[in-house]
């Protein structure tokens, strides 16, 4: 099996050009045998497949002593989960691959972060979730109440007007209903248990005293405890990705080190406070020149709005160094590239003011903890 996997990875790498972002076979920052690993599953941003560019949608995994925790479900995450060796070994029915997955975390509800979440719900039964002793726990934003009075949309034109911004629990339940034909057939014809028995979604509760809202997206706050088991403590904070609200960054503290995942955000104090002293900060990045060139001068109002969102709600490369330095992290790994097809040099040349290590995330890249001195 290992030989076939390595041949497949090598073949894939030979087909790719130098700027596609796929890691060369065997490319790791430290040995993949480290008990705790950060694994990059996909690195592309946006509601697009980038014409098939083989970098995958944004997704990151932590493997901690054999248990796997997935952050965001961009397109193709599950394929790379297996390619990275995160699944349980094949060969025995009781060792189906996704049996290793213990929890998942959604940063926010934009499509590039959840487009392949349905795959977990629909393929999970066949891929081993029903063999777990405990259900996979999924955590993410709760329902956002948005004021229609401020919407530019015509009355009646918005989807699902009674619930304009479903949260993690609502989204999961709606997906189960949408795919009821398949799920019910799988239970009736193949004897599979109900999906609620092996996947349990949760909305992250934001403390009421913060008065957080779509108009107050990042009130100063202490990190919220989201999840804890014997391997990891997971905390979260609100970040600024307006108009999407809520949007979270997550921190994972383990015995081997700490990892913070930025989600989509601009530079803000909540993120810096959450990441303080982390070994690794996995951070989104935007090339500002690319964004400006998307919309040449004499822009329409809609184009101005879209450009404004890109520049205000994401992090330009020039801000990465100051963020990492202020947080005192040891390493920054860039991901969620906007766009994902620029030469590495373009990104690296624009990062300044950080004393630590900077790496460009590549699909299948594995970084072990503890970091080597």
C-alpha positions in Angstrom: 0.0 0.0 0.0 2.8 2.4 0.9 4.6 1.8 -2.4 1.4 2.5 -4.3 0.7 5.7 -2.4 4.2 7.0 -3.0 4.0 6.2 -6.7 0.7 8.0 -6.9 2.1 11.1 -5.1 5.2 11.1 -7.3 3.1 10.8 -10.5 1.0 13.7 -9.4 4.0 15.9 -8.7 5.5 15.1 -12.1 2.4 16.4 -13.8 2.5 19.8 -12.0 4.2 23.0 -12.9 6.5 24.8 -10.4 3.9 27.2 -9.0 0.9 24.9 -8.5 1.6 24.6 -4.8 1.5 20.8 -4.5 4.3 19.5 -2.2 6.9 17.4 -3.9 6.8 13.7 -2.8 8.3 13.5 0.7 8.3 17.3 1.3 8.0 17.8 5.1 9.2 20.4 7.5 10.0 17.7 10.1 9.7 14.0 10.1 6.1 12.8 9.4 6.6 10.3 12.3 6.3 13.1 14.9 3.5 12.3 17.4 1.8 15.6 16.6 1.7 17.0 13.1 0.2 19.9 11.3 -0.8 18.7 7.8 -1.9 21.1 5.0 -4.7 19.5 3.1 -5.5 22.3 0.7 -4.4 25.9 0.1 -6.7 27.7 -2.4 -9.1 30.5 -1.5 -12.3 31.6 -3.1 -15.6 30.3 -4.5 -13.8 28.6 -7.5 -11.9 25.5 -8.4 -9.3 27.7 -10.1 -9.8 25.8 -13.4 -8.7 22.5 -11.8 -5.4 23.8 -10.4 -4.4 20.9 -8.1 -4.0 22.7 -4.9 -7.3 21.9 -3.2 -9.6 24.1 -1.2 -8.6 25.5 2.2 -8.3 22.8 4.8 -5.8 21.9 7.6 -5.5 18.9 9.8 -3.8 18.2 13.1 -2.8 14.6 13.8 -2.2 14.1 17.5 -1.1 10.7 18.7 -3.3 9.0 16.1 -6.4 11.2 16.4 -7.1 13.7 13.6 -8.8 17.1 13.9 -9.8 18.8 10.7 -10.1 22.6 10.3 -12.4 23.6 7.4 -13.6 21.4 4.6 -12.4 22.9 1.3 -12.8 20.9 -1.9 -10.9 17.7 -2.0 -10.0 17.6 1.7 -10.8 14.0 2.2 -8.7 12.8 -0.8 -5.7 14.5 0.7 -6.5 13.2 4.2 -5.9 9.7 2.8 -3.0 10.7 0.6 -1.3 12.3 3.7 -1.5 9.0 5.5 -3.9 10.3 8.1 -6.4 7.5 7.7 -6.4 4.2 9.5 -4.5 1.5 7.7 -6.3 -0.5 5.1 -6.7 -4.3 5.1 -9.1 -4.9 7.9 -12.8 -4.0 7.9 -12.5 -2.6 11.4 -9.8 -0.1 10.3 -11.7 2.0 7.7 -9.9 5.2 7.0 -11.9 8.0 8.6 -12.0 6.1 11.9 -9.1 8.3 12.9 -11.1 11.5 12.7 -12.1 12.8 16.1 -13.4 16.3 15.6 -13.8 19.1 12.9 -13.9 22.8 13.2 -15.4 25.3 10.8 -14.0 28.9 10.8 -16.9 30.5 9.0 -19.6 29.7 6.4 -18.1 30.9 3.1 -18.4 28.2 0.5 -14.6 27.6 0.1 -14.5 26.5 3.7 -17.5 24.1 3.7 -18.0 23.0 0.1 -16.9 19.5 0.9 -18.5 19.3 4.3 -21.4 17.3 2.7 -18.8 14.7 1.7 -18.1 14.0 5.4 -21.9 13.6 5.9 -22.5 11.4 2.9 -19.3 9.3 2.6 -18.5 9.1 6.4 -20.6 6.0 7.0 -18.7 4.0 4.3 -15.4 5.5 5.2 -15.3 4.4 8.8 -17.2 6.9 11.0 -19.7 4.3 12.1 -16.8 2.2 13.5 -15.8 4.9 15.9 -16.6 4.4 19.6 -17.7 8.0 19.9 -19.2 10.3 17.2 -17.1 12.9 15.4 -17.7 16.2 17.0 -18.2 19.2 14.6 -17.9 22.8 15.9 -18.5 26.0 14.1 -20.4 29.3 13.9 -24.0 29.5 15.1 -26.8 31.1 13.3 -26.3 34.8 12.4 -29.2 37.1 12.6 -28.8 39.6 9.8 -30.9 42.8 9.4 -32.8 42.7 6.1 -33.3 46.5 6.3 -29.7 47.0 5.4 -29.7 44.5 2.6 -29.3 45.7 -1.0 -31.2 42.6 -2.2 -34.7 42.9 -3.5 -37.4 41.7 -1.1 -38.0 38.0 -1.6 -34.9 37.4 -3.7 -32.7 36.0 -0.9 -32.5 32.2 -0.3 -34.1 30.8 2.8 -35.5 34.1 4.1 -36.6 32.6 7.4 -33.0 31.7 8.2 -30.6 33.8 6.1 -27.4 32.7 7.7 -27.7 29.1 9.2 -25.2 28.0 11.7 -23.3 24.7 11.9 -26.2 22.7 13.4 -28.8 24.1 11.0 -26.5 23.5 8.0 -25.9 19.9 9.0 -29.5 19.1 9.5 -30.5 20.8 6.3 -27.9 18.8 4.4 -29.2 15.6 6.0 -32.7 16.5 4.7 -31.4 17.5 1.3 -29.7 14.1 0.8 -32.4 12.1 2.5 -32.9 9.9 -0.5 -29.3 8.6 -0.3 -29.1 8.6 3.5 -32.4 6.7 4.0 -31.5 4.2 1.3 -28.2 3.6 2.9 -29.9 2.9 6.2 -32.6 0.7 4.7 -30.6 -1.1 2.1 -27.2 -1.4 3.9 -28.1 -1.3 7.5 -26.2 1.9 8.3 -27.1 3.7 11.5 -28.7 7.2 11.5 -26.0 9.9 10.8 -26.8 11.6 14.1 -25.1 8.7 15.8 -21.7 9.2 14.3 -21.6 13.0 13.5 -22.6 15.5 16.2 -22.6 19.2 15.2 -22.4 22.1 17.7 -22.8 25.8 17.4 -20.2 27.8 19.3 -21.9 30.0 21.8 -20.6 33.6 21.9 -20.8 35.1 25.4 -23.7 37.5 25.5 -21.8 40.1 27.5 -19.5 40.7 24.5 -22.4 42.3 22.5 -20.9 40.8 19.4 -23.0 41.4 16.2 -22.5 42.0 12.4 -21.8 45.6 13.4 -19.4 44.6 16.3 -17.6 41.6 14.9 -14.4 41.7 17.0 -15.1 43.0 20.5 -12.0 42.6 22.7 -12.4 39.2 24.3 -10.8 36.3 26.0 -10.6 33.1 24.0 -13.6 30.8 24.2 -13.1 27.2 25.3 -14.6 25.1 22.4 -13.4 21.6 22.9 -11.1 19.5 25.1 -10.0 15.9 25.2 -6.8 14.1 26.5 -4.9 15.2 23.4 -5.8 18.9 22.9 -7.5 22.0 24.2 -9.2 24.1 21.5 -10.1 27.7 22.1 -11.5 30.3 19.6 -11.8 34.0 19.1 -13.9 36.2 16.8 -12.0 37.6 13.9 -12.9 40.3 11.3 -14.2 38.9 8.0 -17.1 41.3 7.5 -19.8 41.0 6.3 -19.5 37.3 7.3 -20.3 36.9 11.0 -19.4 35.1 13.1 -16.0 34.1 11.9 -13.5 32.3 14.2 -9.8 31.6 14.5 -8.9 28.5 16.5 -6.0 27.6 18.8 -4.9 24.0 19.5 -2.8 23.5 22.6 -1.1 20.1 22.9 1.6 18.5 25.0 3.9 18.8 22.0 3.2 22.4 21.1 0.5 24.9 20.1 -1.0 25.8 16.7 -3.3 28.7 15.8 -5.4 28.7 12.6 -6.4 32.2 11.5 -9.4 31.5 9.4 -10.3 34.4 7.1 -9.5 37.7 8.7 -7.7 41.0 8.5 -5.1 42.1 11.0 -6.8 42.4 14.4 -6.0 42.3 18.1 -8.2 39.3 18.9 -6.2 37.0 16.5 -2.9 38.3 17.8 -4.0 37.6 21.4 -5.2 34.1 20.6 -1.9 33.2 18.8 0.3 34.6 21.5 3.3 32.3 21.9 2.1 29.7 19.5 4.7 27.4 17.9 2.9 27.6 14.5 0.5 30.2 13.1 -1.3 29.0 10.0 -2.5 32.2 8.4 -4.5 33.2 5.3 -2.9 35.6 2.8 -3.9 37.9 0.0 -1.7 39.5 -2.8 -3.0 43.1 -2.8 -1.8 43.8 -6.4 -3.6 40.8 -7.7 -6.8 42.0 -6.0 -6.5 45.5 -7.5 -5.8 44.2 -10.9 -8.9 42.0 -10.9 -10.9 45.2 -11.1 -9.3 47.8 -13.4 -10.1 51.5 -13.0 -13.7 52.8 -13.8 -15.1 50.1 -11.6 -18.8 49.5 -11.2 -20.3 49.9 -7.7 -20.4 46.1 -7.4 -16.8 45.8 -8.4 -15.8 48.5 -5.9 -17.7 46.6 -3.2 -16.0 43.3 -4.0 -12.5 44.8 -4.1 -13.3 46.6 -0.8 -14.2 43.2 0.7 -11.0 41.6 -0.5 -8.8 44.3 0.9 -10.6 44.8 4.2 -11.6 41.3 5.1 -8.4 39.5 4.3 -4.7 39.9 5.2 -2.3 41.3 2.6 1.1 39.7 2.6 2.7 42.9 4.0 0.7 42.5 7.2 1.9 38.9 7.9 5.2 39.8 9.4 3.9 42.3 11.9 1.1 40.0 13.0 3.5 37.1 13.6 6.0 39.3 15.4 3.3 40.8 17.6 2.0 37.3 18.5 5.5 36.0 19.2 5.1 32.8 17.2 8.0 30.6 16.1 6.7 29.8 12.6 4.1 31.1 10.1 2.7 28.8 7.5 0.8 30.6 4.8 -2.4 29.2 3.3 -5.7 30.2 1.7 -3.7 31.9 -1.1 -5.5 34.6 -3.0 -4.6 33.7 -5.7 -3.0 30.2 -5.4 -0.9 30.3 -8.6 1.7 33.0 -8.0 5.4 32.1 -7.8 6.6 31.5 -4.3 9.0 34.5 -4.6 6.1 36.9 -4.9 4.8 35.9 -1.4 8.2 35.7 0.3 9.5 39.0 -1.0 6.6 40.9 0.7 7.0 39.5 4.2 9.1 41.6 6.5 9.5 42.3 10.2 9.3 38.8 11.5 12.2 37.0 13.3 10.8 33.5 12.9 10.4 31.0 10.1 8.0 31.5 7.2 6.8 28.6 5.1 4.4 28.6 2.2 1.8 25.9 2.7 1.7 23.1 0.1 -0.9 20.3 0.0 0.4 17.3 1.9 3.1 19.3 3.7 3.6 17.9 7.2 5.1 19.9 10.1 5.9 18.0 13.2 5.7 19.2 16.8 7.7 19.8 18.9 9.5 22.1 16.4 13.2 21.3 16.1 15.4 23.9 17.9 
